[in-house]
Amino acid sequence: MTNINFMKPVVDIEATGNNIKSLRIKNGFSVHEIQNIFGFEYPQAVYSWEQGRNIPSIDNLMVLSRLFDVSVENIIVCQMVEVEVSCSLNKAEKLCSRDCDGCKKKLIA
């Protein structure tokens, strides 16, 4: 079994929060307007996003993308990190950029 390295995106929660705040302000929304749009009882959830303590759920990110007229990918800030995994025939061959015999056999089959 061979180990392979690949680049994996990891969400930068603090930078994403800053991005949400910037997009909110740019689009003319107050925190309380966002709170009301989502039906939150209190604005703490929005502040928590903007301060990088939490990240919106996927469905909330989709709503934000429509409000801000950007893709979800333009809201989320990712950093790429290198990860090492075992190149097992039934697990990691799609990530493998090497030309090892095991992956070749699996891909041919």
N, CA, C and O atoms as a GROMACS GRO file, in nm:
protein
  436
    1MET      N    1   0.084  -0.117   0.000
    1MET     CA    2   0.000   0.000   0.000
    1MET      C    3   0.089   0.124   0.000
    1MET      O    4   0.188   0.131   0.073
    2THR      N    5   0.054   0.220  -0.081
    2THR     CA    6   0.132   0.343  -0.096
    2THR      C    7   0.057   0.459  -0.032
    2THR      O    8  -0.066   0.464  -0.035
    3ASN      N    9   0.130   0.552   0.024
    3ASN     CA   10   0.068   0.674   0.074
    3ASN      C   11   0.067   0.778  -0.037
    3ASN      O   12   0.161   0.787  -0.115
    4ILE      N   13  -0.040   0.855  -0.042
    4ILE     CA   14  -0.049   0.963  -0.140
    4ILE      C   15  -0.076   1.094  -0.068
    4ILE      O   16  -0.137   1.096   0.040
    5ASN      N   17  -0.032   1.202  -0.127
    5ASN     CA   18  -0.058   1.335  -0.074
    5ASN      C   19  -0.151   1.406  -0.172
    5ASN      O   20  -0.136   1.393  -0.294
    6PHE      N   21  -0.245   1.482  -0.119
    6PHE     CA   22  -0.330   1.564  -0.203
    6PHE      C   23  -0.366   1.690  -0.126
    6PHE      O   24  -0.354   1.695  -0.003
    7MET      N   25  -0.412   1.791  -0.198
    7MET     CA   26  -0.449   1.918  -0.137
    7MET      C   27  -0.598   1.914  -0.103
    7MET      O   28  -0.682   1.884  -0.188
    8LYS      N   29  -0.628   1.946   0.020
    8LYS     CA   30  -0.766   1.943   0.070
    8LYS      C   31  -0.805   2.083   0.116
    8LYS      O   32  -0.730   2.149   0.188
    9PRO      N   33  -0.924   2.130   0.073
    9PRO     CA   34  -0.969   2.262   0.121
    9PRO      C   35  -1.019   2.253   0.264
    9PRO      O   36  -1.090   2.160   0.301
   10VAL      N   37  -0.981   2.352   0.344
   10VAL     CA   38  -1.028   2.362   0.482
   10VAL      C   39  -1.087   2.502   0.498
   10VAL      O   40  -1.022   2.601   0.465
   11VAL      N   41  -1.209   2.510   0.549
   11VAL     CA   42  -1.276   2.639   0.564
   11VAL      C   43  -1.206   2.721   0.672
   11VAL      O   44  -1.186   2.675   0.784
   12ASP      N   45  -1.171   2.844   0.636
   12ASP     CA   46  -1.117   2.941   0.731
   12ASP      C   47  -1.238   3.014   0.789
   12ASP      O   48  -1.291   3.107   0.726
   13ILE      N   49  -1.282   2.973   0.907
   13ILE     CA   50  -1.406   3.023   0.965
   13ILE      C   51  -1.398   3.173   0.994
   13ILE      O   52  -1.495   3.246   0.972
   14GLU      N   53  -1.284   3.219   1.043
   14GLU     CA   54  -1.269   3.362   1.075
   14GLU      C   55  -1.274   3.447   0.948
   14GLU      O   56  -1.344   3.548   0.944
   15ALA      N   57  -1.201   3.407   0.845
   15ALA     CA   58  -1.202   3.481   0.720
   15ALA      C   59  -1.340   3.475   0.653
   15ALA      O   60  -1.383   3.572   0.591
   16THR      N   61  -1.408   3.361   0.666
   16THR     CA   62  -1.543   3.349   0.611
   16THR      C   63  -1.637   3.444   0.684
   16THR      O   64  -1.722   3.508   0.622
   17GLY      N   65  -1.623   3.455   0.815
   17GLY     CA   66  -1.704   3.549   0.893
   17GLY      C   67  -1.682   3.692   0.851
   17GLY      O   68  -1.777   3.770   0.837
   18ASN      N   69  -1.555   3.728   0.830
   18ASN     CA   70  -1.523   3.862   0.782
   18ASN      C   71  -1.586   3.886   0.646
   18ASN      O   72  -1.634   3.996   0.616
   19ASN      N   73  -1.584   3.784   0.563
   19ASN     CA   74  -1.642   3.794   0.429
   19ASN      C   75  -1.794   3.812   0.437
   19ASN      O   76  -1.850   3.893   0.363
   20ILE      N   77  -1.859   3.738   0.524
   20ILE     CA   78  -2.004   3.753   0.542
   20ILE      C   79  -2.037   3.896   0.586
   20ILE      O   80  -2.130   3.958   0.534
   21LYS      N   81  -1.962   3.947   0.683
   21LYS     CA   82  -1.986   4.083   0.731
   21LYS      C   83  -1.966   4.184   0.619
   21LYS      O   84  -2.048   4.274   0.600
   22SER      N   85  -1.859   4.169   0.545
   22SER     CA   86  -1.830   4.260   0.434
   22SER      C   87  -1.940   4.256   0.329
   22SER      O   88  -1.985   4.361   0.281
   23LEU      N   89  -1.984   4.136   0.292
   23LEU     CA   90  -2.091   4.122   0.193
   23LEU      C   91  -2.224   4.177   0.245
   23LEU      O   92  -2.301   4.237   0.170
   24ARG      N   93  -2.250   4.158   0.374
   24ARG     CA   94  -2.373   4.211   0.434
   24ARG      C   95  -2.375   4.363   0.424
   24ARG      O   96  -2.475   4.423   0.382
   25ILE      N   97  -2.265   4.425   0.462
   25ILE     CA   98  -2.255   4.571   0.458
   25ILE      C   99  -2.261   4.622   0.314
   25ILE      O  100  -2.333   4.717   0.284
   26LYS      N  101  -2.186   4.558   0.225
   26LYS     CA  102  -2.184   4.597   0.084
   26LYS      C  103  -2.324   4.593   0.023
   26LYS      O  104  -2.358   4.676  -0.061
   27ASN      N  105  -2.405   4.496   0.065
   27ASN     CA  106  -2.540   4.480   0.011
   27ASN      C  107  -2.646   4.555   0.090
   27ASN      O  108  -2.765   4.543   0.062
   28GLY      N  109  -2.604   4.633   0.190
   28GLY     CA  110  -2.694   4.721   0.261
   28GLY      C  111  -2.786   4.656   0.362
   28GLY      O  112  -2.893   4.709   0.392
   29PHE      N  113  -2.747   4.541   0.415
   29PHE     CA  114  -2.828   4.473   0.516
   29PHE      C  115  -2.773   4.502   0.655
   29PHE      O  116  -2.652   4.507   0.675
   30SER      N  117  -2.862   4.522   0.751
   30SER     CA  118  -2.821   4.531   0.891
   30SER      C  119  -2.821   4.390   0.949
   30SER      O  120  -2.878   4.298   0.891
   31VAL      N  121  -2.758   4.374   1.064
   31VAL     CA  122  -2.759   4.244   1.132
   31VAL      C  123  -2.902   4.206   1.165
   31VAL      O  124  -2.940   4.089   1.152
   32HIS      N  125  -2.981   4.302   1.207
   32HIS     CA  126  -3.120   4.272   1.245
   32HIS      C  127  -3.204   4.233   1.124
   32HIS      O  128  -3.297   4.153   1.136
   33GLU      N  129  -3.175   4.289   1.008
   33GLU     CA  130  -3.246   4.245   0.887
   33GLU      C  131  -3.212   4.101   0.853
   33GLU      O  132  -3.300   4.022   0.817
   34ILE      N  133  -3.085   4.066   0.864
   34ILE     CA  134  -3.045   3.926   0.839
   34ILE      C  135  -3.111   3.836   0.943
   34ILE      O  136  -3.162   3.729   0.909
   35GLN      N  137  -3.111   3.877   1.068
   35GLN     CA  138  -3.178   3.801   1.175
   35GLN      C  139  -3.323   3.775   1.138
   35GLN      O  140  -3.370   3.662   1.151
   36ASN      N  141  -3.393   3.876   1.093
   36ASN     CA  142  -3.535   3.862   1.058
   36ASN      C  143  -3.555   3.774   0.936
   36ASN      O  144  -3.649   3.695   0.932
   37ILE      N  145  -3.468   3.786   0.837
   37ILE     CA  146  -3.479   3.703   0.717
   37ILE      C  147  -3.470   3.555   0.753
   37ILE      O  148  -3.542   3.472   0.699
   38PHE      N  149  -3.381   3.523   0.846
   38PHE     CA  150  -3.362   3.384   0.887
   38PHE      C  151  -3.461   3.340   0.995
   38PHE      O  152  -3.472   3.221   1.025
   39GLY      N  153  -3.532   3.435   1.052
   39GLY     CA  154  -3.628   3.402   1.157
   39GLY      C  155  -3.564   3.369   1.290
   39GLY      O  156  -3.622   3.298   1.372
   40PHE      N  157  -3.443   3.422   1.312
   40PHE     CA  158  -3.376   3.399   1.441
   40PHE      C  159  -3.439   3.488   1.548
   40PHE      O  160  -3.474   3.603   1.522
   41GLU      N  161  -3.454   3.434   1.666
   41GLU     CA  162  -3.512   3.511   1.776
   41GLU      C  163  -3.416   3.623   1.819
   41GLU      O  164  -3.459   3.732   1.856
   42TYR      N  165  -3.288   3.593   1.815
   42TYR     CA  166  -3.186   3.688   1.858
   42TYR      C  167  -3.080   3.702   1.749
   42TYR      O  168  -3.063   3.611   1.668
   43PRO      N  169  -3.008   3.815   1.746
   43PRO     CA  170  -2.907   3.836   1.641
   43PRO      C  171  -2.774   3.765   1.667
   43PRO      O  172  -2.684   3.774   1.584
   44GLN      N  173  -2.761   3.695   1.779
   44GLN     CA  174  -2.633   3.634   1.815
   44GLN      C  175  -2.582   3.537   1.709
   44GLN      O  176  -2.461   3.526   1.689
   45ALA      N  177  -2.671   3.467   1.640
   45ALA     CA  178  -2.626   3.373   1.536
   45ALA      C  179  -2.553   3.447   1.426
   45ALA      O  180  -2.449   3.402   1.378
   46VAL      N  181  -2.607   3.561   1.385
   46VAL     CA  182  -2.544   3.640   1.279
   46VAL      C  183  -2.410   3.694   1.328
   46VAL      O  184  -2.310   3.686   1.257
   47TYR      N  185  -2.408   3.749   1.450
   47TYR     CA  186  -2.282   3.798   1.505
   47TYR      C  187  -2.180   3.685   1.518
   47TYR      O  188  -2.061   3.705   1.494
   48SER      N  189  -2.227   3.568   1.555
   48SER     CA  190  -2.138   3.452   1.569
   48SER      C  191  -2.074   3.416   1.435
   48SER      O  192  -1.956   3.382   1.430
   49TRP      N  193  -2.152   3.422   1.326
   49TRP     CA  194  -2.097   3.398   1.192
   49TRP      C  195  -1.990   3.501   1.161
   49TRP      O  196  -1.878   3.468   1.122
   50GLU      N  197  -2.027   3.629   1.182
   50GLU     CA  198  -1.937   3.738   1.143
   50GLU      C  199  -1.810   3.743   1.226
   50GLU      O  200  -1.707   3.791   1.179
   51GLN      N  201  -1.815   3.694   1.348
   51GLN     CA  202  -1.697   3.694   1.434
   51GLN      C  203  -1.615   3.566   1.420
   51GLN      O  204  -1.514   3.549   1.489
   52GLY      N  205  -1.657   3.477   1.331
   52GLY     CA  206  -1.581   3.356   1.305
   52GLY      C  207  -1.589   3.252   1.415
   52GLY      O  208  -1.501   3.167   1.426
   53ARG      N  209  -1.692   3.259   1.496
   53ARG     CA  210  -1.709   3.157   1.601
   53ARG      C  211  -1.785   3.036   1.548
   53ARG      O  212  -1.763   2.924   1.593
   54ASN      N  213  -1.874   3.060   1.453
   54ASN     CA  214  -1.952   2.954   1.388
   54ASN      C  215  -1.961   2.984   1.240
   54ASN      O  216  -1.930   3.094   1.195
   55ILE      N  217  -2.003   2.884   1.166
   55ILE     CA  218  -2.023   2.902   1.022
   55ILE      C  219  -2.169   2.868   0.991
   55ILE      O  220  -2.225   2.776   1.052
   56PRO      N  221  -2.231   2.939   0.899
   56PRO     CA  222  -2.370   2.908   0.866
   56PRO      C  223  -2.383   2.766   0.813
   56PRO      O  224  -2.290   2.712   0.753
   57SER      N  225  -2.499   2.706   0.835
   57SER     CA  226  -2.527   2.575   0.778
   57SER      C  227  -2.533   2.588   0.626
   57SER      O  228  -2.541   2.699   0.573
   58ILE      N  229  -2.530   2.477   0.557
   58ILE     CA  230  -2.531   2.480   0.411
   58ILE      C  231  -2.656   2.550   0.358
   58ILE      O  232  -2.648   2.631   0.266
   59ASP      N  233  -2.772   2.521   0.416
   59ASP     CA  234  -2.893   2.587   0.368
   59ASP      C  235  -2.890   2.737   0.395
   59ASP      O  236  -2.938   2.815   0.313
   60ASN      N  237  -2.834   2.778   0.509
   60ASN     CA  238  -2.821   2.922   0.536
   60ASN      C  239  -2.719   2.988   0.443
   60ASN      O  240  -2.738   3.103   0.404
   61LEU      N  241  -2.613   2.916   0.409
   61LEU     CA  242  -2.518   2.970   0.311
   61LEU      C  243  -2.585   2.992   0.175
   61LEU      O  244  -2.556   3.089   0.105
   62MET      N  245  -2.674   2.901   0.140
   62MET     CA  246  -2.745   2.916   0.012
   62MET      C  247  -2.835   3.039   0.014
   62MET      O  248  -2.846   3.110  -0.086
   63VAL      N  249  -2.900   3.065   0.126
   63VAL     CA  250  -2.983   3.186   0.138
   63VAL      C  251  -2.894   3.311   0.131
   63VAL      O  252  -2.927   3.406   0.061
   64LEU      N  253  -2.783   3.309   0.203
   64LEU     CA  254  -2.692   3.424   0.198
   64LEU      C  255  -2.642   3.450   0.056
   64LEU      O  256  -2.629   3.565   0.014
   65SER      N  257  -2.614   3.343  -0.016
   65SER     CA  258  -2.564   3.360  -0.154
   65SER      C  259  -2.668   3.430  -0.240
   65SER      O  260  -2.633   3.511  -0.326
   66ARG      N  261  -2.794   3.399  -0.219
   66ARG     CA  262  -2.901   3.466  -0.296
   66ARG      C  263  -2.918   3.610  -0.251
   66ARG      O  264  -2.937   3.699  -0.334
   67LEU      N  265  -2.910   3.634  -0.120
   67LEU     CA  266  -2.923   3.771  -0.069
   67LEU      C  267  -2.810   3.861  -0.121
   67LEU      O  268  -2.832   3.976  -0.157
   68PHE      N  269  -2.689   3.805  -0.122
   68PHE     CA  270  -2.572   3.883  -0.160
   68PHE      C  271  -2.540   3.874  -0.309
   68PHE      O  272  -2.449   3.941  -0.358
   69ASP      N  273  -2.617   3.792  -0.381
   69ASP     CA  274  -2.600   3.773  -0.525
   69ASP      C  275  -2.458   3.727  -0.562
   69ASP      O  276  -2.395   3.779  -0.654
   70VAL      N  277  -2.410   3.630  -0.485
   70VAL     CA  278  -2.280   3.567  -0.511
   70VAL      C  279  -2.297   3.417  -0.493
   70VAL      O  280  -2.395   3.372  -0.434
   71SER      N  281  -2.202   3.340  -0.544
   71SER     CA  282  -2.207   3.195  -0.522
   71SER      C  283  -2.164   3.164  -0.379
   71SER      O  284  -2.098   3.244  -0.313
   72VAL      N  285  -2.202   3.047  -0.332
   72VAL     CA  286  -2.160   3.002  -0.199
   72VAL      C  287  -2.008   3.001  -0.192
   72VAL      O  288  -1.949   3.034  -0.089
   73GLU      N  289  -1.943   2.962  -0.302
   73GLU     CA  290  -1.797   2.958  -0.306
   73GLU      C  291  -1.735   3.096  -0.285
   73GLU      O  292  -1.621   3.106  -0.242
   74ASN      N  293  -1.810   3.202  -0.317
   74ASN     CA  294  -1.760   3.338  -0.295
   74ASN      C  295  -1.785   3.388  -0.154
   74ASN      O  296  -1.738   3.496  -0.117
   75ILE      N  297  -1.858   3.312  -0.076
   75ILE     CA  298  -1.879   3.347   0.065
   75ILE      C  299  -1.776   3.275   0.151
   75ILE      O  300  -1.716   3.334   0.240
   76ILE      N  301  -1.756   3.149   0.123
   76ILE     CA  302  -1.664   3.066   0.202
   76ILE      C  303  -1.520   3.094   0.162
   76ILE      O  304  -1.487   3.101   0.043
   77VAL      N  305  -1.434   3.111   0.261
   77VAL     CA  306  -1.292   3.129   0.237
   77VAL      C  307  -1.222   3.000   0.280
   77VAL      O  308  -1.234   2.957   0.394
   78CYS      N  309  -1.148   2.940   0.187
   78CYS     CA  310  -1.079   2.814   0.216
   78CYS      C  311  -0.928   2.832   0.207
   78CYS      O  312  -0.877   2.914   0.131
   79GLN      N  313  -0.861   2.754   0.286
   79GLN     CA  314  -0.716   2.740   0.277
   79GLN      C  315  -0.690   2.597   0.232
   79GLN      O  316  -0.758   2.505   0.277
   80MET      N  317  -0.594   2.578   0.146
   80MET     CA  318  -0.560   2.443   0.102
   80MET      C  319  -0.451   2.386   0.191
   80MET      O  320  -0.348   2.450   0.215
   81VAL      N  321  -0.474   2.266   0.240
   81VAL     CA  322  -0.374   2.198   0.322
   81VAL      C  323  -0.340   2.063   0.258
   81VAL      O  324  -0.426   1.999   0.197
   82GLU      N  325  -0.218   2.022   0.273
   82GLU     CA  326  -0.176   1.894   0.218
   82GLU      C  327  -0.206   1.784   0.318
   82GLU      O  328  -0.177   1.796   0.437
   83VAL      N  329  -0.266   1.676   0.269
   83VAL     CA  330  -0.302   1.562   0.354
   83VAL      C  331  -0.242   1.436   0.292
   83VAL      O  332  -0.233   1.422   0.170
   84GLU      N  333  -0.202   1.345   0.378
   84GLU     CA  334  -0.149   1.217   0.332
   84GLU      C  335  -0.248   1.108   0.368
   84GLU      O  336  -0.293   1.099   0.483
   85VAL      N  337  -0.282   1.024   0.270
   85VAL     CA  338  -0.372   0.912   0.294
   85VAL      C  339  -0.313   0.786   0.232
   85VAL      O  340  -0.227   0.794   0.144
   86SER      N  341  -0.359   0.673   0.279
   86SER     CA  342  -0.316   0.547   0.220
   86SER      C  343  -0.389   0.527   0.088
   86SER      O  344  -0.509   0.552   0.078
   87CYS      N  345  -0.316   0.483  -0.013
   87CYS     CA  346  -0.373   0.462  -0.146
   87CYS      C  347  -0.429   0.320  -0.152
   87CYS      O  348  -0.372   0.233  -0.219
   88SER      N  349  -0.539   0.296  -0.083
   88SER     CA  350  -0.601   0.164  -0.089
   88SER      C  351  -0.690   0.157  -0.211
   88SER      O  352  -0.746   0.258  -0.254
   89LEU      N  353  -0.704   0.040  -0.267
   89LEU     CA  354  -0.772   0.024  -0.395
   89LEU      C  355  -0.916   0.073  -0.394
   89LEU      O  356  -0.964   0.122  -0.496
   90ASN      N  357  -0.985   0.061  -0.284
   90ASN     CA  358  -1.126   0.099  -0.286
   90ASN      C  359  -1.154   0.229  -0.213
   90ASN      O  360  -1.271   0.264  -0.193
   91LYS      N  361  -1.053   0.302  -0.174
   91LYS     CA  362  -1.076   0.423  -0.096
   91LYS      C  363  -1.021   0.551  -0.160
   91LYS      O  364  -1.095   0.649  -0.172
   92ALA      N  365  -0.896   0.552  -0.202
   92ALA     CA  366  -0.832   0.678  -0.237
   92ALA      C  367  -0.788   0.690  -0.381
   92ALA      O  368  -0.721   0.787  -0.416
   93GLU      N  369  -0.823   0.596  -0.466
   93GLU     CA  370  -0.770   0.601  -0.603
   93GLU      C  371  -0.812   0.727  -0.678
   93GLU      O  372  -0.739   0.772  -0.766
   94LYS      N  373  -0.926   0.785  -0.648
   94LYS     CA  374  -0.969   0.906  -0.716
   94LYS      C  375  -0.884   1.026  -0.679
   94LYS      O  376  -0.875   1.123  -0.756
   95LEU      N  377  -0.821   1.021  -0.564
   95LEU     CA  378  -0.735   1.129  -0.520
   95LEU      C  379  -0.592   1.112  -0.569
   95LEU      O  380  -0.513   1.206  -0.569
   96CYS      N  381  -0.560   0.990  -0.611
   96CYS     CA  382  -0.423   0.954  -0.641
   96CYS      C  383  -0.377   1.015  -0.774
   96CYS      O  384  -0.442   0.999  -0.877
   97SER      N  385  -0.266   1.084  -0.768
   97SER     CA  386  -0.207   1.136  -0.891
   97SER      C  387  -0.084   1.054  -0.930
   97SER      O  388  -0.018   1.082  -1.030
   98ARG      N  389  -0.055   0.952  -0.850
   98ARG     CA  390   0.057   0.863  -0.881
   98ARG      C  391   0.012   0.757  -0.980
   98ARG      O  392  -0.107   0.744  -1.010
   99ASP      N  393   0.105   0.685  -1.028
   99ASP     CA  394   0.076   0.583  -1.128
   99ASP      C  395   0.110   0.445  -1.071
   99ASP      O  396   0.177   0.366  -1.136
  100CYS      N  397   0.062   0.418  -0.947
  100CYS     CA  398   0.099   0.292  -0.883
  100CYS      C  399   0.020   0.174  -0.943
  100CYS      O  400  -0.090   0.193  -0.995
  101ASP      N  401   0.076   0.057  -0.934
  101ASP     CA  402   0.015  -0.063  -0.994
  101ASP      C  403  -0.124  -0.090  -0.940
  101ASP      O  404  -0.213  -0.126  -1.017
  102GLY      N  405  -0.144  -0.075  -0.809
  102GLY     CA  406  -0.275  -0.106  -0.750
  102GLY      C  407  -0.384  -0.018  -0.809
  102GLY      O  408  -0.492  -0.067  -0.842
  103CYS      N  409  -0.357   0.111  -0.823
  103CYS     CA  410  -0.458   0.202  -0.879
  103CYS      C  411  -0.481   0.170  -1.026
  103CYS      O  412  -0.595   0.175  -1.074
  104LYS      N  413  -0.374   0.137  -1.099
  104LYS     CA  414  -0.390   0.103  -1.241
  104LYS      C  415  -0.481  -0.018  -1.256
  104LYS      O  416  -0.568  -0.021  -1.343
  105LYS      N  417  -0.460  -0.119  -1.170
  105LYS     CA  418  -0.541  -0.240  -1.178
  105LYS      C  419  -0.687  -0.207  -1.147
  105LYS      O  420  -0.778  -0.257  -1.213
  106LYS      N  421  -0.710  -0.125  -1.047
  106LYS     CA  422  -0.845  -0.089  -1.008
  106LYS      C  423  -0.913  -0.008  -1.120
  106LYS      O  424  -1.030  -0.033  -1.152
  107LEU      N  425  -0.842   0.086  -1.178
  107LEU     CA  426  -0.900   0.172  -1.281
  107LEU      C  427  -0.924   0.096  -1.410
  107LEU      O  428  -1.014   0.132  -1.486
  108ILE      N  429  -0.845  -0.008  -1.437
  108ILE     CA  430  -0.864  -0.087  -1.559
  108ILE      C  431  -0.983  -0.180  -1.542
  108ILE      O  432  -1.057  -0.203  -1.638
  109ALA      N  433  -1.002  -0.234  -1.422
  109ALA     CA  434  -1.108  -0.333  -1.398
  109ALA      C  435  -1.246  -0.280  -1.422
  109ALA      O  436  -1.344  -0.353  -1.405
   0.00000   0.00000   0.00000
